[in-house]
Amino acid sequence: MTAAIFHGKAAAVVWEASTLANVIEWSCSVIADVAESTVMHATSYGKTREVGFKGATATVTTRLPGDAVVTEGDSATLSLWRTSTAGGEGYTGTAICTGFDVGVDMNDIETITYNFQFTGSITTTVS
């Protein structure tokens, strides 16, 4: 497994059993929609917030060493680590690839940005 390099620090992104090579950066947005509810009884007057849909999206940018290794519609376990091993904390869950963008940075290096939507519960080990 080859670790990605972040300004001298190691990090990794694992898609199923293989590591995405040449990761430049990753980000994860975890959300929880809320709904207002009104409870009318002796101990609670007014509105409260109830947790509804929970979800997350992730974006992974890599240098493009060749063809895309993940295509839109692929579903697998996605692990985003802050170090090169699972002990490095991060986010893990089943995700589906919702698409990718191919481009070239200002140094003429090809990049590919994968977009993922988590489809189940997410294990968060980031403290």
The first five atom37 places (N, CA, C, CB, O) and aatype in JSON, in Angstrom:
{
  "aatype": [12, 16, 0, 0, 9, 13, 8, 7, 11, 0, 0, 0, 19, 19, 17, 6, 0, 15, 16, 10, 0, 2, 19, 9, 6, 17, 15, 4, 15, 19, 9, 0, 3, 19, 0, 6, 15, 16, 19, 12, 8, 0, 16, 15, 18, 7, 11, 16, 1, 6, 19, 7, 13, 11, 7, 0, 16, 0, 16, 19, 16, 16, 1, 10, 14, 7, 3, 0, 19, 19, 16, 6, 7, 3, 15, 0, 16, 10, 15, 10, 17, 1, 16, 15, 16, 0, 7, 7, 6, 7, 18, 16, 7, 16, 0, 9, 4, 16, 7, 13, 3, 19, 7, 19, 3, 12, 2, 3, 9, 6, 16, 9, 16, 18, 2, 13, 5, 13, 16, 7, 15, 9, 16, 16, 16, 19, 15],
  "atom_mask": [
    [1, 1, 1, 1, 1],
    [1, 1, 1, 1, 1],
    [1, 1, 1, 1, 1],
    [1, 1, 1, 1, 1],
    [1, 1, 1, 1, 1],
    [1, 1, 1, 1, 1],
    [1, 1, 1, 1, 1],
    [1, 1, 1, 0, 1],
    [1, 1, 1, 1, 1],
    [1, 1, 1, 1, 1],
    [1, 1, 1, 1, 1],
    [1, 1, 1, 1, 1],
    [1, 1, 1, 1, 1],
    [1, 1, 1, 1, 1],
    [1, 1, 1, 1, 1],
    [1, 1, 1, 1, 1],
    [1, 1, 1, 1, 1],
    [1, 1, 1, 1, 1],
    [1, 1, 1, 1, 1],
    [1, 1, 1, 1, 1],
    [1, 1, 1, 1, 1],
    [1, 1, 1, 1, 1],
    [1, 1, 1, 1, 1],
    [1, 1, 1, 1, 1],
    [1, 1, 1, 1, 1],
    [1, 1, 1, 1, 1],
    [1, 1, 1, 1, 1],
    [1, 1, 1, 1, 1],
    [1, 1, 1, 1, 1],
    [1, 1, 1, 1, 1],
    [1, 1, 1, 1, 1],
    [1, 1, 1, 1, 1],
    [1, 1, 1, 1, 1],
    [1, 1, 1, 1, 1],
    [1, 1, 1, 1, 1],
    [1, 1, 1, 1, 1],
    [1, 1, 1, 1, 1],
    [1, 1, 1, 1, 1],
    [1, 1, 1, 1, 1],
    [1, 1, 1, 1, 1],
    [1, 1, 1, 1, 1],
    [1, 1, 1, 1, 1],
    [1, 1, 1, 1, 1],
    [1, 1, 1, 1, 1],
    [1, 1, 1, 1, 1],
    [1, 1, 1, 0, 1],
    [1, 1, 1, 1, 1],
    [1, 1, 1, 1, 1],
    [1, 1, 1, 1, 1],
    [1, 1, 1, 1, 1],
    [1, 1, 1, 1, 1],
    [1, 1, 1, 0, 1],
    [1, 1, 1, 1, 1],
    [1, 1, 1, 1, 1],
    [1, 1, 1, 0, 1],
    [1, 1, 1, 1, 1],
    [1, 1, 1, 1, 1],
    [1, 1, 1, 1, 1],
    [1, 1, 1, 1, 1],
    [1, 1, 1, 1, 1],
    [1, 1, 1, 1, 1],
    [1, 1, 1, 1, 1],
    [1, 1, 1, 1, 1],
    [1, 1, 1, 1, 1],
    [1, 1, 1, 1, 1],
    [1, 1, 1, 0, 1],
    [1, 1, 1, 1, 1],
    [1, 1, 1, 1, 1],
    [1, 1, 1, 1, 1],
    [1, 1, 1, 1, 1],
    [1, 1, 1, 1, 1],
    [1, 1, 1, 1, 1],
    [1, 1, 1, 0, 1],
    [1, 1, 1, 1, 1],
    [1, 1, 1, 1, 1],
    [1, 1, 1, 1, 1],
    [1, 1, 1, 1, 1],
    [1, 1, 1, 1, 1],
    [1, 1, 1, 1, 1],
    [1, 1, 1, 1, 1],
    [1, 1, 1, 1, 1],
    [1, 1, 1, 1, 1],
    [1, 1, 1, 1, 1],
    [1, 1, 1, 1, 1],
    [1, 1, 1, 1, 1],
    [1, 1, 1, 1, 1],
    [1, 1, 1, 0, 1],
    [1, 1, 1, 0, 1],
    [1, 1, 1, 1, 1],
    [1, 1, 1, 0, 1],
    [1, 1, 1, 1, 1],
    [1, 1, 1, 1, 1],
    [1, 1, 1, 0, 1],
    [1, 1, 1, 1, 1],
    [1, 1, 1, 1, 1],
    [1, 1, 1, 1, 1],
    [1, 1, 1, 1, 1],
    [1, 1, 1, 1, 1],
    [1, 1, 1, 0, 1],
    [1, 1, 1, 1, 1],
    [1, 1, 1, 1, 1],
    [1, 1, 1, 1, 1],
    [1, 1, 1, 0, 1],
    [1, 1, 1, 1, 1],
    [1, 1, 1, 1, 1],
    [1, 1, 1, 1, 1],
    [1, 1, 1, 1, 1],
    [1, 1, 1, 1, 1],
    [1, 1, 1, 1, 1],
    [1, 1, 1, 1, 1],
    [1, 1, 1, 1, 1],
    [1, 1, 1, 1, 1],
    [1, 1, 1, 1, 1],
    [1, 1, 1, 1, 1],
    [1, 1, 1, 1, 1],
    [1, 1, 1, 1, 1],
    [1, 1, 1, 1, 1],
    [1, 1, 1, 1, 1],
    [1, 1, 1, 1, 1],
    [1, 1, 1, 0, 1],
    [1, 1, 1, 1, 1],
    [1, 1, 1, 1, 1],
    [1, 1, 1, 1, 1],
    [1, 1, 1, 1, 1],
    [1, 1, 1, 1, 1],
    [1, 1, 1, 1, 1],
    [1, 1, 1, 1, 1]
  ],
  "atom_positions": [
    [[0.84, -1.16, 0.0], [0.0, 0.0, 0.0], [0.89, 1.24, 0.0], [-0.96, -0.01, 1.21], [1.75, 1.37, 0.87]],
    [[0.71, 2.13, -0.95], [1.49, 3.34, -1.05], [0.73, 4.48, -0.4], [1.83, 3.67, -2.52], [-0.44, 4.7, -0.71]],
    [[1.38, 5.2, 0.47], [0.72, 6.31, 1.16], [0.81, 7.57, 0.33], [1.36, 6.55, 2.55], [1.77, 7.78, -0.41]],
    [[-0.21, 8.41, 0.44], [-0.18, 9.71, -0.21], [0.64, 10.67, 0.64], [-1.61, 10.25, -0.44], [0.79, 10.47, 1.84]],
    [[1.15, 11.71, 0.03], [1.98, 12.67, 0.75], [1.26, 14.01, 0.8], [3.38, 12.81, 0.09], [0.88, 14.55, -0.24]],
    [[1.08, 14.55, 2.0], [0.5, 15.87, 2.21], [1.56, 16.77, 2.8], [-0.76, 15.81, 3.13], [1.75, 16.75, 4.02]],
    [[2.25, 17.54, 2.01], [3.24, 18.49, 2.51], [4.15, 17.87, 3.56], [2.55, 19.71, 3.09], [4.39, 18.45, 4.61]],
    [[4.65, 16.68, 3.26], [5.57, 16.02, 4.16], [4.91, 15.1, 5.16], [0.0, 0.0, 0.0], [5.61, 14.43, 5.93]],
    [[3.58, 15.04, 5.19], [2.89, 14.15, 6.1], [2.22, 13.05, 5.3], [1.84, 14.92, 6.96], [1.82, 13.28, 4.16]],
    [[2.09, 11.88, 5.86], [1.5, 10.75, 5.14], [0.0, 10.66, 5.43], [2.19, 9.43, 5.53], [-0.44, 10.92, 6.55]],
    [[-0.77, 10.31, 4.42], [-2.2, 10.08, 4.56], [-2.61, 9.09, 3.48], [-3.02, 11.42, 4.44], [-1.86, 8.88, 2.53]],
    [[-3.77, 8.48, 3.62], [-4.18, 7.47, 2.64], [-5.68, 7.47, 2.45], [-3.7, 6.09, 3.07], [-6.44, 7.85, 3.34]],
    [[-6.09, 7.03, 1.27], [-7.49, 6.82, 0.94], [-7.6, 5.4, 0.41], [-8.03, 7.88, -0.11], [-6.91, 5.03, -0.54]],
    [[-8.46, 4.6, 1.03], [-8.6, 3.21, 0.62], [-10.0, 3.0, 0.04], [-8.34, 2.25, 1.81], [-11.0, 3.28, 0.69]],
    [[-10.04, 2.51, -1.19], [-11.3, 2.19, -1.86], [-11.36, 0.69, -1.95], [-11.41, 2.86, -3.29], [-10.61, 0.07, -2.7]],
    [[-12.26, 0.08, -1.15], [-12.37, -1.37, -1.02], [-11.05, -1.89, -0.51], [-12.76, -2.03, -2.38], [-10.64, -1.52, 0.59]],
    [[-10.36, -2.73, -1.24], [-9.12, -3.33, -0.74], [-7.88, -2.67, -1.33], [-9.1, -4.81, -1.04], [-6.77, -3.06, -0.98]],
    [[-8.04, -1.68, -2.2], [-6.87, -1.06, -2.81], [-6.8, 0.42, -2.44], [-6.89, -1.23, -4.34], [-7.82, 1.07, -2.23]],
    [[-5.6, 0.92, -2.37], [-5.39, 2.32, -2.04], [-5.37, 3.15, -3.31], [-4.08, 2.51, -1.24], [-4.72, 2.78, -4.28]],
    [[-6.07, 4.27, -3.31], [-5.99, 5.18, -4.44], [-4.6, 5.8, -4.43], [-7.11, 6.29, -4.37], [-4.16, 6.35, -3.42]],
    [[-3.91, 5.72, -5.54], [-2.52, 6.2, -5.61], [-2.46, 7.7, -5.84], [-1.77, 5.47, -6.72], [-3.38, 8.29, -6.41]],
    [[-1.39, 8.3, -5.4], [-1.07, 9.7, -5.67], [-2.14, 10.68, -5.18], [-0.87, 9.9, -7.14], [-2.48, 11.63, -5.88]],
    [[-2.67, 10.45, -3.98], [-3.7, 11.33, -3.43], [-3.06, 12.68, -3.08], [-4.38, 10.69, -2.16], [-2.04, 12.75, -2.39]],
    [[-3.69, 13.74, -3.57], [-3.24, 15.1, -3.25], [-3.97, 15.6, -2.0], [-3.49, 16.06, -4.45], [-3.35, 16.15, -1.09]],
    [[-5.28, 15.39, -1.97], [-6.08, 15.81, -0.82], [-7.4, 15.07, -0.8], [-6.32, 17.32, -0.84], [-7.85, 14.53, -1.81]],
    [[-8.03, 15.05, 0.38], [-9.39, 14.54, 0.51], [-10.13, 15.41, 1.51], [-9.4, 13.05, 0.96], [-9.52, 16.05, 2.37]],
    [[-11.45, 15.44, 1.38], [-12.28, 16.16, 2.34], [-13.57, 15.37, 2.53], [-12.58, 17.62, 1.86], [-13.99, 14.62, 1.65]],
    [[-14.18, 15.55, 3.69], [-15.41, 14.84, 4.02], [-16.36, 15.81, 4.72], [-15.12, 13.59, 4.91], [-15.97, 16.49, 5.67]],
    [[-17.6, 15.88, 4.25], [-18.63, 16.71, 4.87], [-19.7, 15.81, 5.45], [-19.25, 17.72, 3.85], [-20.38, 15.09, 4.71]],
    [[-19.84, 15.84, 6.76], [-20.84, 15.03, 7.45], [-22.0, 15.94, 7.83], [-20.24, 14.32, 8.71], [-21.78, 17.01, 8.4]],
    [[-23.23, 15.52, 7.51], [-24.41, 16.36, 7.77], [-25.46, 15.59, 8.55], [-25.0, 16.88, 6.46], [-25.49, 14.36, 8.54]],
    [[-26.33, 16.33, 9.22], [-27.51, 15.76, 9.87], [-28.62, 16.78, 9.73], [-27.23, 15.4, 11.39], [-28.59, 17.84, 10.37]],
    [[-29.61, 16.47, 8.9], [-30.76, 17.36, 8.77], [-31.56, 17.34, 10.06], [-31.65, 16.94, 7.56], [-31.59, 16.33, 10.77]],
    [[-32.21, 18.44, 10.35], [-33.05, 18.51, 11.55], [-34.43, 19.02, 11.18], [-32.42, 19.41, 12.64], [-34.6, 19.74, 10.2]],
    [[-35.4, 18.64, 11.97], [-36.77, 19.11, 11.79], [-37.25, 19.68, 13.11], [-37.71, 17.96, 11.29], [-36.9, 19.19, 14.18]],
    [[-38.07, 20.71, 13.03], [-38.63, 21.29, 14.24], [-39.86, 20.49, 14.66], [-39.0, 22.78, 14.03], [-40.66, 20.07, 13.83]],
    [[-39.98, 20.28, 15.95], [-41.18, 19.63, 16.46], [-41.7, 20.43, 17.64], [-40.9, 18.15, 16.87], [-40.92, 21.04, 18.38]],
    [[-42.99, 20.42, 17.81], [-43.61, 21.15, 18.91], [-44.15, 20.14, 19.91], [-44.74, 22.11, 18.41], [-44.94, 19.26, 19.57]],
    [[-43.71, 20.29, 21.14], [-44.15, 19.39, 22.19], [-44.93, 20.22, 23.2], [-42.93, 18.65, 22.88], [-44.41, 21.2, 23.73]],
    [[-46.16, 19.84, 23.45], [-47.01, 20.59, 24.38], [-47.31, 19.74, 25.6], [-48.32, 21.05, 23.69], [-48.3, 18.99, 25.62]],
    [[-46.47, 19.85, 26.6], [-46.77, 19.2, 27.87], [-46.12, 20.0, 28.98], [-46.27, 17.72, 27.89], [-45.48, 21.02, 28.71]],
    [[-46.26, 19.59, 30.2], [-45.89, 20.4, 31.36], [-44.41, 20.76, 31.43], [-46.28, 19.69, 32.61], [-44.06, 21.81, 31.95]],
    [[-43.54, 19.91, 30.92], [-42.11, 20.18, 31.09], [-41.45, 20.79, 29.86], [-41.4, 18.92, 31.44], [-40.29, 21.18, 29.94]],
    [[-42.14, 20.89, 28.74], [-41.52, 21.41, 27.54], [-42.52, 22.24, 26.76], [-40.96, 20.28, 26.66], [-43.5, 21.72, 26.22]],
    [[-42.28, 23.54, 26.71], [-43.14, 24.44, 25.96], [-42.34, 24.99, 24.79], [-43.7, 25.58, 26.85], [-41.32, 25.64, 25.0]],
    [[-42.77, 24.74, 23.58], [-42.08, 25.31, 22.44], [-41.48, 24.27, 21.52], [0.0, 0.0, 0.0], [-41.79, 23.08, 21.59]],
    [[-40.62, 24.76, 20.68], [-40.07, 23.91, 19.63], [-38.77, 23.24, 20.06], [-39.84, 24.73, 18.38], [-37.96, 23.81, 20.8]],
    [[-38.6, 22.04, 19.58], [-37.34, 21.32, 19.77], [-36.85, 20.9, 18.39], [-37.5, 20.08, 20.73], [-37.59, 21.0, 17.41]],
    [[-35.63, 20.44, 18.31], [-35.06, 19.99, 17.05], [-34.87, 18.48, 17.1], [-33.7, 20.7, 16.76], [-34.3, 17.94, 18.05]],
    [[-35.34, 17.8, 16.07], [-35.22, 16.35, 15.98], [-34.27, 16.02, 14.83], [-36.61, 15.68, 15.77], [-34.38, 16.58, 13.74]],
    [[-33.35, 15.1, 15.08], [-32.41, 14.7, 14.04], [-33.14, 13.86, 13.01], [-31.21, 13.92, 14.64], [-33.87, 12.93, 13.36]],
    [[-32.93, 14.19, 11.74], [-33.54, 13.44, 10.65], [-32.49, 12.67, 9.89], [0.0, 0.0, 0.0], [-31.75, 11.87, 10.47]],
    [[-32.41, 12.89, 8.6], [-31.47, 12.2, 7.72], [-30.03, 12.56, 8.07], [-31.76, 12.54, 6.26], [-29.69, 13.73, 8.2]],
    [[-29.2, 11.54, 8.22], [-27.77, 11.74, 8.42], [-27.05, 11.26, 7.16], [-27.26, 10.99, 9.7], [-27.44, 10.25, 6.58]],
    [[-26.04, 11.95, 6.76], [-25.31, 11.54, 5.57], [-23.96, 12.22, 5.49], [0.0, 0.0, 0.0], [-23.6, 13.03, 6.35]],
    [[-23.23, 11.89, 4.45], [-21.92, 12.49, 4.25], [-21.52, 12.39, 2.79], [-20.87, 11.82, 5.14], [-21.95, 11.49, 2.07]],
    [[-20.71, 13.33, 2.37], [-20.11, 13.29, 1.05], [-18.61, 13.41, 1.22], [-20.67, 14.42, 0.13], [-18.13, 13.96, 2.21]],
    [[-17.87, 12.91, 0.24], [-16.42, 13.0, 0.28], [-15.9, 13.34, -1.1], [-15.79, 11.67, 0.79], [-16.5, 12.97, -2.11]],
    [[-14.79, 14.05, -1.13], [-14.11, 14.38, -2.37], [-12.66, 13.97, -2.22], [-14.23, 15.91, -2.7], [-12.02, 14.29, -1.22]],
    [[-12.14, 13.25, -3.21], [-10.75, 12.8, -3.19], [-10.09, 13.27, -4.49], [-10.65, 11.24, -3.04], [-10.57, 12.96, -5.58]],
    [[-8.99, 14.01, -4.37], [-8.24, 14.47, -5.53], [-6.92, 13.74, -5.6], [-8.02, 16.0, -5.48], [-6.17, 13.67, -4.63]],
    [[-6.63, 13.17, -6.78], [-5.38, 12.44, -6.99], [-4.7, 12.94, -8.24], [-5.65, 10.92, -7.09], [-5.32, 13.53, -9.12]],
    [[-3.39, 12.7, -8.31], [-2.7, 12.88, -9.58], [-3.1, 11.71, -10.45], [-1.13, 12.98, -9.4], [-3.21, 10.58, -9.95]],
    [[-3.3, 11.94, -11.71], [-3.79, 10.89, -12.59], [-2.63, 10.09, -13.17], [-4.64, 11.48, -13.73], [-1.93, 10.55, -14.07]],
    [[-2.42, 8.87, -12.64], [-1.31, 8.07, -13.14], [-1.67, 7.29, -14.41], [-0.86, 7.11, -12.08], [-0.82, 6.58, -14.94]],
    [[-2.86, 7.42, -14.88], [-3.34, 6.67, -16.04], [-4.84, 6.8, -16.13], [0.0, 0.0, 0.0], [-5.36, 7.91, -16.03]],
    [[-5.54, 5.71, -16.31], [-7.0, 5.74, -16.38], [-7.6, 5.88, -14.99], [-7.53, 4.49, -17.06], [-6.96, 5.57, -13.98]],
    [[-8.85, 6.34, -14.95], [-9.58, 6.42, -13.67], [-9.76, 5.02, -13.11], [-10.96, 7.12, -13.86], [-10.1, 4.09, -13.85]],
    [[-9.53, 4.85, -11.81], [-9.66, 3.53, -11.19], [-11.03, 3.32, -10.57], [-8.59, 3.35, -10.13], [-11.39, 2.19, -10.23]],
    [[-11.81, 4.39, -10.43], [-13.16, 4.32, -9.91], [-14.06, 5.0, -10.94], [-13.29, 4.99, -8.48], [-13.73, 6.08, -11.42]],
    [[-15.17, 4.39, -11.27], [-16.09, 5.02, -12.2], [-17.41, 5.33, -11.5], [-16.33, 4.13, -13.43], [-17.71, 4.75, -10.46]],
    [[-18.19, 6.24, -12.09], [-19.45, 6.63, -11.47], [-20.36, 5.42, -11.36], [-20.14, 7.75, -12.28], [-20.48, 4.61, -12.28]],
    [[-21.0, 5.32, -10.2], [-21.89, 4.2, -9.93], [-21.24, 3.08, -9.14], [0.0, 0.0, 0.0], [-21.94, 2.22, -8.61]],
    [[-19.9, 3.06, -9.06], [-19.22, 2.04, -8.27], [-19.55, 2.23, -6.8], [-17.68, 2.09, -8.49], [-19.61, 3.36, -6.32]],
    [[-19.76, 1.14, -6.09], [-20.05, 1.18, -4.66], [-19.11, 0.25, -3.92], [-21.53, 0.8, -4.38], [-18.91, -0.9, -4.33]],
    [[-18.52, 0.73, -2.84], [-17.58, -0.07, -2.05], [-17.34, 0.64, -0.72], [-16.23, -0.29, -2.83], [-17.91, 1.71, -0.46]],
    [[-16.5, 0.05, 0.11], [-16.12, 0.68, 1.37], [-15.05, 1.73, 1.09], [-15.59, -0.37, 2.39], [-14.06, 1.46, 0.42]],
    [[-15.27, 2.94, 1.6], [-14.33, 4.04, 1.42], [-13.77, 4.41, 2.78], [-15.02, 5.28, 0.75], [-14.52, 4.67, 3.72]],
    [[-12.45, 4.43, 2.9], [-11.78, 4.82, 4.14], [-10.88, 6.02, 3.86], [-10.96, 3.64, 4.74], [-10.04, 5.99, 2.96]],
    [[-11.07, 7.07, 4.63], [-10.26, 8.28, 4.52], [-9.41, 8.38, 5.78], [-11.15, 9.57, 4.33], [-9.94, 8.62, 6.86]],
    [[-8.11, 8.2, 5.64], [-7.21, 8.19, 6.8], [-6.33, 9.43, 6.81], [-6.33, 6.93, 6.79], [-5.96, 9.95, 5.76]],
    [[-6.01, 9.91, 8.01], [-5.11, 11.05, 8.14], [-3.64, 10.64, 8.17], [-5.43, 11.83, 9.4], [-2.76, 11.48, 8.08]],
    [[-3.39, 9.35, 8.3], [-2.03, 8.83, 8.18], [-2.05, 7.66, 7.22], [-1.45, 8.4, 9.58], [-3.1, 7.37, 6.63]],
    [[-0.94, 6.99, 7.05], [-0.88, 5.92, 6.05], [-1.47, 4.6, 6.53], [0.54, 5.7, 5.65], [-1.48, 3.63, 5.77]],
    [[-1.97, 4.53, 7.76], [-2.56, 3.3, 8.27], [-3.94, 3.57, 8.87], [-1.64, 2.66, 9.33], [-4.29, 4.72, 9.12]],
    [[-4.7, 2.51, 9.08], [-6.06, 2.66, 9.63], [-6.04, 3.26, 11.03], [-6.76, 1.3, 9.66], [-7.03, 3.84, 11.46]],
    [[-4.93, 3.12, 11.74], [-4.84, 3.69, 13.08], [-4.75, 5.2, 13.07], [0.0, 0.0, 0.0], [-4.76, 5.83, 14.13]],
    [[-4.66, 5.79, 11.89], [-4.48, 7.24, 11.76], [-5.74, 8.05, 11.88], [0.0, 0.0, 0.0], [-5.7, 9.26, 11.72]],
    [[-6.86, 7.43, 12.16], [-8.14, 8.1, 12.35], [-8.66, 8.71, 11.06], [-8.01, 9.16, 13.4], [-7.88, 9.1, 10.19]],
    [[-9.95, 8.79, 10.94], [-10.58, 9.35, 9.76], [-12.03, 8.96, 9.67], [0.0, 0.0, 0.0], [-12.74, 8.94, 10.68]],
    [[-12.48, 8.63, 8.46], [-13.87, 8.28, 8.2], [-13.92, 7.0, 7.38], [-14.61, 9.44, 7.47], [-13.12, 6.82, 6.46]],
    [[-14.85, 6.11, 7.7], [-15.01, 4.86, 6.96], [-16.49, 4.55, 6.81], [-14.27, 3.69, 7.68], [-17.27, 4.71, 7.76]],
    [[-16.88, 4.1, 5.63], [-18.26, 3.71, 5.39], [-18.45, 3.26, 3.96], [0.0, 0.0, 0.0], [-17.55, 3.4, 3.13]],
    [[-19.63, 2.72, 3.67], [-19.94, 2.33, 2.31], [-20.31, 3.57, 1.52], [-21.09, 1.29, 2.27], [-21.12, 4.39, 1.97]],
    [[-19.72, 3.72, 0.35], [-19.95, 4.91, -0.46], [-20.14, 4.53, -1.92], [-18.77, 5.91, -0.33], [-19.71, 3.46, -2.36]],
    [[-20.81, 5.41, -2.64], [-20.98, 5.25, -4.07], [-20.31, 6.43, -4.76], [-22.5, 5.15, -4.47], [-20.41, 7.57, -4.3]],
    [[-19.62, 6.15, -5.85], [-18.98, 7.22, -6.62], [-20.06, 7.91, -7.44], [-17.83, 6.66, -7.54], [-20.7, 7.27, -8.28]],
    [[-20.26, 9.2, -7.21], [-21.29, 9.95, -7.92], [-20.74, 10.64, -9.16], [-21.91, 10.98, -7.01], [-21.49, 11.28, -9.91]],
    [[-19.44, 10.52, -9.39], [-18.84, 11.12, -10.58], [-17.41, 11.52, -10.33], [0.0, 0.0, 0.0], [-16.91, 11.43, -9.2]],
    [[-16.74, 11.96, -11.37], [-15.37, 12.44, -11.23], [-15.08, 13.5, -12.29], [-14.36, 11.27, -11.36], [-15.73, 13.54, -13.33]],
    [[-14.1, 14.35, -12.0], [-13.67, 15.4, -12.9], [-12.19, 15.19, -13.21], [-13.91, 16.82, -12.28], [-11.39, 14.94, -12.31]],
    [[-11.84, 15.29, -14.47], [-10.45, 15.18, -14.89], [-9.98, 16.56, -15.29], [-10.28, 14.15, -16.05], [-10.69, 17.29, -15.98]],
    [[-8.77, 16.93, -14.86], [-8.24, 18.24, -15.2], [-6.73, 18.25, -15.21], [0.0, 0.0, 0.0], [-6.08, 17.22, -15.06]],
    [[-6.18, 19.44, -15.4], [-4.74, 19.65, -15.4], [-4.46, 20.83, -14.49], [-4.19, 19.91, -16.86], [-5.1, 21.88, -14.61]],
    [[-3.5, 20.68, -13.56], [-3.18, 21.79, -12.67], [-2.21, 22.75, -13.36], [-2.57, 21.27, -11.35], [-1.84, 22.53, -14.52]],
    [[-1.81, 23.81, -12.66], [-0.98, 24.84, -13.3], [0.43, 24.36, -13.64], [-0.89, 26.04, -12.4], [1.16, 25.05, -14.35]],
    [[0.82, 23.18, -13.15], [2.12, 22.61, -13.5], [1.98, 21.55, -14.59], [2.78, 22.0, -12.26], [2.9, 20.75, -14.79]],
    [[0.85, 21.54, -15.29], [0.56, 20.59, -16.36], [0.54, 19.15, -15.88], [1.56, 20.73, -17.46], [0.87, 18.23, -16.64]],
    [[0.18, 18.94, -14.63], [0.04, 17.59, -14.1], [-1.44, 17.23, -14.1], [0.66, 17.48, -12.65], [-2.26, 17.97, -13.56]],
    [[-1.76, 16.11, -14.71], [-3.15, 15.68, -14.78], [-3.65, 15.29, -13.38], [-3.3, 14.5, -15.75], [-2.95, 14.64, -12.61]],
    [[-4.88, 15.71, -13.07], [-5.49, 15.36, -11.79], [-6.88, 14.78, -12.07], [-5.58, 16.61, -10.84], [-7.48, 15.01, -13.12]],
    [[-7.36, 14.03, -11.1], [-8.73, 13.53, -11.17], [-9.35, 13.7, -9.77], [-8.77, 12.02, -11.64], [-8.73, 13.34, -8.77]],
    [[-10.55, 14.24, -9.73], [-11.26, 14.45, -8.48], [-12.49, 13.55, -8.46], [-11.66, 15.95, -8.3], [-13.37, 13.68, -9.3]],
    [[-12.52, 12.63, -7.49], [-13.64, 11.71, -7.33], [-14.62, 12.29, -6.32], [-13.15, 10.3, -6.88], [-14.21, 12.86, -5.31]],
    [[-15.92, 12.15, -6.57], [-16.96, 12.57, -5.65], [-17.7, 11.33, -5.16], [-17.94, 13.58, -6.33], [-18.12, 10.49, -5.95]],
    [[-17.87, 11.23, -3.84], [-18.52, 10.08, -3.23], [-19.68, 10.52, -2.36], [-17.52, 9.27, -2.41], [-19.64, 11.59, -1.75]],
    [[-20.71, 9.68, -2.29], [-21.83, 9.86, -1.36], [-21.87, 8.62, -0.48], [-23.2, 10.07, -2.12], [-22.01, 7.51, -0.97]],
    [[-21.74, 8.82, 0.83], [-21.84, 7.68, 1.75], [-23.28, 7.2, 1.76], [-21.36, 8.05, 3.19], [-24.21, 8.01, 1.76]],
    [[-23.48, 5.88, 1.77], [-24.83, 5.33, 1.66], [-25.3, 4.64, 2.93], [-24.89, 4.36, 0.52], [-26.44, 4.17, 2.98]],
    [[-24.48, 4.57, 3.94], [-24.88, 3.94, 5.19], [-24.26, 4.68, 6.35], [0.0, 0.0, 0.0], [-23.91, 5.85, 6.24]],
    [[-24.14, 4.0, 7.46], [-23.54, 4.64, 8.63], [-22.05, 4.87, 8.4], [-23.77, 3.77, 9.89], [-21.4, 4.14, 7.65]],
    [[-21.53, 5.89, 9.06], [-20.14, 6.28, 8.9], [-19.43, 6.12, 10.23], [-20.02, 7.73, 8.38], [-19.89, 6.64, 11.25]],
    [[-18.32, 5.41, 10.22], [-17.5, 5.29, 11.41], [-16.53, 6.48, 11.42], [-16.74, 3.92, 11.46], [-15.74, 6.65, 10.49]],
    [[-16.62, 7.28, 12.47], [-15.77, 8.46, 12.58], [-14.8, 8.25, 13.73], [-16.61, 9.74, 12.79], [-15.21, 8.05, 14.87]],
    [[-13.51, 8.31, 13.43], [-12.51, 8.18, 14.49], [-11.72, 9.45, 14.66], [-11.58, 7.03, 14.19], [-10.72, 9.47, 15.39]],
    [[-12.14, 10.53, 14.01], [-11.48, 11.82, 14.15], [-11.96, 12.45, 15.45], [-11.76, 12.75, 12.93], [-13.17, 12.58, 15.68]],
    [[-11.01, 12.85, 16.3], [-11.42, 13.44, 17.58], [-11.24, 14.93, 17.58], [-10.63, 12.83, 18.73], [-11.53, 15.59, 18.57]]
  ]
}
